[in-house]
Amino acid sequence: MGKGTLTIYSASAGSGKTYTLTEIYLMSLFRSRYNYRKILAVTFTNKATAEMKSRILDNLHKLASGQSSDYLAILMSSTAKSEEWIRSESAEILNTILHDFSRFSVSTIDSFFQKILRAFTREAGLHSGFNVELDHSNTLSSAVDEMLGSAVAGTQLNKWLTNYAMTNIEEDKSWNLKDGIIKLSEELFKEKFKILSAGERSNLENKEFLLGYIEKIRSLSAAFEKKLADLGKKASGIYSEHGLSDDMFFQKGKGVPGYIKSLASGIIREPNSYIREIEKSSPKWSTGSPAPQLQIAIRNGLESVLLEALQYYDGNIMDYTTANAVLSNIYALGILSDILYNIHVITASENSFLLSDAGEVLSLITGQDQSPFIYEKVGNRFENFMIDEFQDTSIIQWNNLRPLIENSMAEGFDNLVVGDVKQSIYRWRNSDWKILSALNGMVDNDRFISKPLTKNWRSLFKYNKIQ
């Protein structure tokens, strides 16, 4: 029994990633011709899957038919066998795979998850023969239509929609309710929503809780505005009492005077660089020497009041901005639970399943650490896992794969992931490059091994062509 390792290949573009993956896969096949049944190689696109399958099969064919192959030397070295044996065994391996192709497990991560999902149809609450919907947009649009149609006058849902519409009008947003709701409802299909705890989801469904939350946020926003308005009025009083004029100040009305007027009238705006001059160790209140009455006003509290206003603004503006952003969306947020309910009703009636939900459902299965049971249901028992483009893995995808990989390592088998944080391009699909970064932080060169692929073969090839 081996140690059970996870090797992390850091592979930038053109560094021979596919070549290395194929090499490792072929070396495993030549240790046992049936190892293809025990290896799961996962990629993220159909193109990458086809390329890897093709490279494995093409090189087996080349070796079996006496043609030149880039892998012949390494296979002879790793097996300590002759060229004749390698070519003869290649024919046997190729023949075995082609007659057992369904167990040649090189697939996209979505295809693998669908395979598990179909094995757990009953556990997932689905009926046999269900259809997988790749695009959720039509289902979402229908769910929103159903929700709008059920908002009978006098109901709580109707009140929420009315408040949502009024908020949009006050903020000069579109009057098209449906488009705005659909845009926000896209959050239902993102992992930020799917990884919420049961308690957090329950709060979203509880409109009484949300109403209380709205009051707290409004209170926070109002307190911020009142505090700055009070300081503005205080500064304005000092300004008037000392007979000050805009001409006395640096940049005149663009600086301190304009800021005082904004504060006093309740307008929240970011202090500009002219106003920030009074915070410096050598404050700049005017272009030249300050007028006598301005000097007196500064000593009598103008400076302390304005500095307090700037300090309060800096310390609380983030909370205030966040509160306003939440308030502008919270009424729509409050109806997400109604939309989600309609989505479930529609998919159940059509015996369909949204592909975007696959990871979430599987996480409930794999989260119970039932690796042997999963293998039994799927019909394949995988000992080795190879994950390509690991930087494009999402949190839920990794949570689904991790128990299987940890089980493999615990049983003494070796696994690998290949990725490059700089090449993370699927943020729109919930990919999270920080997962790869965290794995790199676990490297101990014992069970977690790092192997960077540093040579850029693509650039080298181009250079040689030029020469």
Beta strands, then each sheet from edge to edge (+ up, - down):
strand 1: 6-11
strand 2: 39-43
strand 3: 106-108
strand 4: 131-133
strand 5: 352-354
strand 6: 384-387
strand 7: 415-419
strand 8: 448-453
sheet 1: 3+ 2+ 6+ 7+ 1+ 8+
sheet 2: 4+ 5+
end
